[in-house]
Amino acid sequence: MARRRPISPVLPRAFAHLDLSRQKRLGAPEIIYGAGKTAPQIAAIIRKLRSASQPALATRVDSKKAQYLRRLFPKGKYHPSAQAFTLPSGRHHPTTLPSLQVAICAAGTSDHSVAEEAYVTLQFLGHRPTRFYDIGVAGLHRTIQSLDALRKHHALIVVAGMEAALPSVLGGLIGTPLIAVPTSIGYGAHLKGITALLGMLNSCAPGITVVNIDNGFGAAYSIHRLSVSLNLLPRAKK
């Protein structure tokens, strides 16, 4: 009986170096950034992940690329509001990582696409996100009405543009880890999100973590790293 050839951990050098060991090291497979790749390139990487029984997440995938991927992978799902494509591995892989309850807070309707990228990524990574949308400080009563529900979550992802005040408000009222995401939304001198970014970096609420502009994926992965670190902590003795 012929021996089965081991799966190569990388794609051909002329194309991509796929890290199939990342699932074991980081608790999640390598994620595909779709904006700079053609649809056939994304498909080739997904096939490689599937050959290793790993699920696939491709971010920044437009609708045209999504149509191509759906034809090749009928079991995949396109999330248009997040511009993300997901495909399960087809096998059940039990995980020892804690599944965290995460509140995703979007200041305004214009921030939804970034918040949805975080939402889909968290679901893909095995967590339990909940949406709290349109709770920006322009209507502070809406923010305050959400506080009790937000405090029931392990962590918050707060997405905001304009002057990006929402993370500072929530950071001063809620003690759980908070990842702030500036968006490229605003009038005039918002500088394509730099105004929001600087506002979050200069927040007077201590301990806020800030990711790059429009980076909902990065915020979700930061939360996932919390679950990985929790899993590495020594178990308390009874």
N, C-alpha and C positions, 0 to 999 in steps of 0.2 A: 504494500500500500504506500503510495507516494506521500511524503511528508508535506504538511501544509506550510507554505512559506509564511514567515512572520510578516506582520504589517509594518511597512516602513513608517517611521514617525514623521517623515517630511515629504512634501511634494517635490517635483523636479525643481532644481535650482533656478531654472529660467522663469519660474512662476511664483512659488511661495514655499516657505518653510513652516509647515504646520506642526504645532507643538501638541502631540497627542499625549504627552505626559502631564500636561497642565491640569487635567481633571484630578489626577492623584495628588498633585502638589498643592493646588489652590481650591479644590472642591468645586471646580467648574471647568468646562471645556474652553478651548480658545474660542473667542467670539469674533465673528466676521464683520469687519467694517465695510459696508457695501458701497459707500459713495464713490470710492476710487477704483472700483472693480467693475468689470463687465459681468453681465448675467452668466455667461458660460464659466467665468472664473469663480464666481460665487458657487455655482453648481458643482464644480470640480472639488472645491473645498468641502462642501456638504457631503459629497459622496465619500470623501476620505474620512470624515468624522463618522459617517454611518458604518463604514467598513470596520471601524474600531468600536462600534456600538455606543457611540456618544451622540447626544442630542446636538442640535445646531440652532444658533441664534445669529441672524444677520441683521445688523442695524443700518439705518440710512438707506433703505431700499425703496426706490420709487415704484410707482404702480406698473410701469412697463417691465421692469426687471421682475417684479412680483408675478406677473402673468407668466413669464418664462419659467420661473421656479415652480409655480403651481402646476404647470403642465408636466414637469419632470418629477415632482414630489407631491402627488395628490393628497397625501396625509399631512402635508405642511399647512400652516395657517399664516395668512398675511394680515397684519394689524395696520390698517391704513392710517389711523390717527397717530400712530407711533412710528410709521414707516419702518416696520420691523417684520421679519419673516422667521417663524419658528418651526422646527421639525423635531418631534420626539425621537428618542433613540430606537424605540420599538421593543426595548427590554426594560424590565423593572430593575432599577439599581437602588437598593436601600441605602439611605444616607444616615450618618450619625450627627450631621450638622443640625443645630437648632433652627427651626423654622420661625422666623421673627415676624411679628405683626408690625407693619410699617404704615404710618399715615403719610400719604402723598398730598401735600397742600399746594394748591395753585392759587396765586393771588388773583388772577383774572382769566377770562376766557381765552385771551390771546396766548396764554402760557400753556395751554392744554397739550399741545403736541410734544413739548419737552417733558411735561409731567407724564404723558402716556408712554414715552420711551422708558422712563423710570419704572412705570407700572408693569409693562410687559417684561422688562428685564428681571424685576423682582420675582414675578410669577415663574419665569423660566428657571431661575436659580432656586426655586423651592420655597419662597417666602409668601407671606399673606398680606399683600398691600390693600389699603382702603383709600378711596378717593375722597378728598375734601377740597372741592373746587370752588372758585369764585369767593374766597374768604379774605380778600385783600383788605388792607387797612383803610382804603378809601371809604369803606363801610365797616367801621370798627365793630359795630354791633354783631356783624356776621362772624368776625374773628372770635369775639368773646363767646358767642353762642356755641362755638365748636370746642372750646377749651376742655370741657369734661370728657368729651369723646376722644380728643387727641391724647389726653393723659393716660388712656388705657393701652397705648401702643408702646412697643419697645423702642422705637426710633421714629424720627420725622425726616422726610425730605420736603424742603420748602422751596418752591419754584416761583420766582418773581422777576419782573422787569421794572421799568420806570426807575424810581429811586430805590426800589428793593428794600422797603422797610419791614416787610412781613417777617423775615427771619429774626430781626432784632426784637420785634414784639414777642414772638413765640419763644425765642431764646431766653427772654427774661421771665417767662411765665411757666415754662415747662422744662423739667429737669432731664429728660431723656436725650440721648445723642441726636444732634440736628445737623443734617447735611443741607447746605444752601446751594441753590442752582440759579445763577443769574441768566436772564434771557435777553435776547436782542430785540426787546420790545420797548418802545417809548417814542416820545416826540423830540424833535430838535436835537438837543445836545446829549441824547442818550448814548451816542457814539457806538451804535451797534452792540450794545450790551456792556461796554466798558464802564459806563456810569453805574450800572447795577452791580457789576463785579467789584468796583472800588467801594461802593456802599457796603456790600457784604463783608469785604475784607476789613473794613474799618468799623464794623459793628461794635457797639459798646457792651453787647451781651457776650460774656466770656464763653469760650469753648466751642464756638460755631466753626464747623468745617466747611470750606467753600471749594467747589469744583469749577471747572471752566465754563465759559458761556455756552448755553444751550446743551450742556452735557448731562442729560438725564440718565444716560447709561452709566456714566462715571459715578454719579450719586448712588445709584442702585448697587453698583459693585462695591462701593465703600461700605454700604450696609452689610453686604454679603461677607466682607472681610471681618466684620464684627462677629458674625456667627461662626466663622472659622476660628477666630481667637477664643471664643467662648468654648468651643469644642476642645481646644488645646489646654484649657485650664485644668489643673489637677482636681479630681473629684474630692469634695469635702468628706471627711470621715464622719460616720454616724456615731 
